[in-house]
């Protein structure tokens, strides 16, 4: 048995208890909801604290209820979910495969109004769409997984954001070239890029290339790339990192190298304590995961780093 799997048992127990505690806040029948969510027994009926009964047909629908979003419609044949968040109607294809609805609550704490945003690890386009709805003037959305990238392009199109969001199928790294990865990777979220002997050739792209090729200046960066953050950021010339006023980063194997990097560059850094997490789709499997934000000193004080 994988030693990391054994090490990950306490983390999985903790996550399950946290999920039950979260469900208890919202649902009278929280244990049934937890079991149905765990075993994907949909549709299921949830009973809210006020007694309201709602038939739920997916994990995404369940998450919307918890986050206070308004569920509008679900087209099972096309895996198309329509909902309302922050006063905006949003359509998403593939929420059953990937995506993270928490981004619509500004999980990365970035002020993107009238800014260019580089979204590294754009997944199916949820964060990019959120940034546009929050006032970004342009989003460069970079996603390595070819299958997820196809969903990203579809979601950009059905939300009418083709002129604002630029989807790029690339792996952000510290070198140029190409890497071969499977078209359909094991998981939609929480996976890092593992090179394969067969699959699709995907471009390797450095932060320097992103800055120079797309004229990035005084921009924002959101980064959630399941471990690529260390290689891409630590080996980047400071000149190209300083093209960004703010960073919202989910780190995966501890915060210290990144905190040291950005502190030395003059950013104000605040990193929350990480949580251990076992992820079978990553290598190594044990992650120390949490988000932090780096902000420019000129623009005030948010979590993590201000330069």
N, C-alpha and C positions, 0 to 999 in steps of 0.2 A: 504494500500500500504506500502511496505517495506520502512521504514524511510531512510535506507542506499541507496535505489534506488533513492530517491529524492535527497539526498546529492550528489549522483554520477552524477546528470544531468549536472552540470558545467564541470565536467571532461570529460564526453562523448562529449559535445559540443566542448570542446577544442581539443580533439583527432580528431574529424571530420574535424575541420578547419586545423589542422596540416596535415592531410592526403590530403586534397584538395591542400594545399600549396606545399606539396611534389610532388603530381601529376603534378602540374602546372610547376614544374622545368623540367619535362621530356616529357610531352605530350602536343601537340597542342589542342587536344580534351579532355582536362583533366576533364571537368565536366561530359562528357559522360562516360569516363573511371571510374570516381568515382562512378557514379550511377550504372554502370554495376558491378563493384567490390562489392559494398554494397549489391546488390540484387543477386549476383552470376549469372549474365546473361552471361554465356560463351557458345560458343566462342564470343569474341568481338574483334573489330579492334581498335588498338591504332595507333596514328599518332605521331611519334617522332618529336622533334623540327626541325630536318633537312628534314622533309617531308616523311621519310621512314614509310611505313605502315606495321604493323605486326599483324597477327591474333593470339590472346592470348586465351588459353583454360583453364586457372586456375589461382588462386591467386598466386601459386608458380611461374608460368611462368611470371606473371606481376611483381612480386618481383625481379626475375632474371634480367629483363630488367632494372629496376630501379637501381639495384646494379652493373650493368655492367657485369654480368655473361653471358656466351654464352649458350643459350638453344639449346639442341641437338635433343631431342625426347621425346614424351609422349605416353605411352601405357595406354589408358584409362581403358581397361579391368583389368589390374593389378595395376592401379594407380602408375605406374612406370615412374619416371621422370629422364631423363639423361641430365646432363649439365656439363659445364666446368667452374671451378672457380680456380683462382690462378694457371692456367696451368695444373690443374688436372681434369681428367674426373671422375665425381661422379654419382652414380646411387642411387636414393632414392625411396623407396616404402612408400606411405602413407603421402606425403606432403600435401595432401588434408585434412588429419586428424590432423596432428601435425607437429612439426619441426619448426625451425626458421633459415631461410637462412642467417640472419645477422651474425651467428656464423662463417661463412666462410670468414668474414672480420675481424676475430680475435676480436670479440666484448668483450671478457673477458680479453684482453690485457695480456695474459700469454705467457711467453717464454718457450715453452715445448720441445725444442730441446734436444734429448737424455735424456729426463726425463720420470718418471712414472707420469701419470695423474690420479687422482681420479675424475671422472665425476659424481657428485650427481645431479640427475634430468636429465638423459641422453636422455630422450624422445625417439624419433625414431632413434637416433644414429647420428644425424647431427653433434653435437659438437665432439663426439668421433672420427668420421671419419675425421673431420677437424684437430683434434690434431694429428692423425697419419700422415696426409698429411703435417703437419707442423713439423714433425720430432720426435714426441714422440716415445719412445721405447716400451711403454706399456700403455694401458688405461684400467682402471677398471671402467666400465660403469654401474651405478646403477640407475634403474628406477622402481618405485613402481607399476604403472598401468599395470596389466597383459596384456591387449590388446596392449598397446604401447610397452611393453617389447617384445612381439612377433614380432612387426615391427622392433624394434631395432635389434633383432637377425637376421632377414631376411636381413636387410641393411648391417650388418657386413659381412654376408655371400656373398652377391652379389658383394660386393666391395673387396672380397678376403682378409679380415682382421681378420679372425678367430684366427690366431696365435698371434695377437697383442692386440686385444680388448677382454676383459673378461666381458660379460654381466651378471649382477646380478639383479634378481627380488627381491627388498627389499625396505623397508621404512627406511630411516635414521632417527634415533630418539635418545632419551637419555636412552632407556631401551631395554631389550631383550624381545623376545616373538614373537607373531604373531598378525596380525590385519586382519580382514575380510573386503575386499573392492570389489566393483562390478568389473566384468571382463571388461566391457566397460563403462568407466566413461563418464560423459556428454560431456566433451570437450577434445580435444587433447593437448592443451596447456593452461596455465594459470589456472590450477586447483590445489587445494590441496587435500590431502588424507582425506576423511571423512569415518569413520568406518560405516559399513553396517551390517545388520543382516544376509544378504545372500551375496554370492559371493565367492571369492577366498581367502584362507588364504595366506597372504604375510608376509614374515619374517620381524621383526624389527631388525635393525642393528645399532650399535653404531659406532662412529668414532674410538673408541678403537679397536673394532673388525676388522674394515677395516684395520687399521694400523698393528695389530698383525697377522691377518689371511693371509694378502697378503704381508707382509714384506715391508711395505711402509716406506721409509726414503728419505729425501731430495727431496720430491715430489712436485707436483703442485695439487691444488684442484680447480675445477670449481664447483660452487654450485648454482643451480637454482631450488629450491624445493618448491616454492610457500608457504613459511612460516615455513617450518621445520627447517630453518637455526637457529632460536633462541633456540629452545629446544635442538637441536643436538650440537650446538657450545657452548652455554652458560653453559651447564651442562657437558661438556667434560673436562677431566683432561688436563691441559696445556701441559703435556708431549706428548700427542697424537696430539695436534694441532701443536706442534713444529716439528712434522715429516714432515711438509710442509714448503717449502721455499716461495711459493707464493699462494695466494688465489684470485680467481675471483668470486665474490659473487653478485648475484642479491638479494637484500633485499626487503621485501614486506610490512613491517609494521614499517618503520622508521629505521634509521641507528644508533642511539645513543648507544644502548646496545652493538652492535657489534663493533663500533668504540672504545668504552671504553674497551671492552675485549681485542682487539688486540693491542691497544695502551699500555695497562698495561703489555702485553707480550713482548713489545719492537719492535713491527712492526710499520713501517711508514705507516700511514693511510691517505688516501684521499677519501672522500666520496662526490659524487655529490649530489646536492639538489634533493630530490625525487619529483615525480609527483603523484598527487592523481589519482586513477584509480578505477573504479567500476568494480568488477568482480563477476558475479552472481554464478560462480562455486567455489568460495572460501568462507570461514567463518573466520572472518567477511568479508563482501563483499568489504568494502572500503580498498584499499591498498595504501601505500606510497612506490612506486616502483622506484628503480634505481640500477645500477650496480656500484660496486667498486672493485678495485684490491688491494690485500695486497702483498707486495713484500719484500723479504729478503734484509736486508741492504747490504749483501755481493754482491748481484747481481745488485745493481743500483736502479734506481728511476722510478717506474711506478706509475700509479694512485693507490692510496689507502694505501697499507701497505707494508712496507719493514721491515723485521726483521733482 
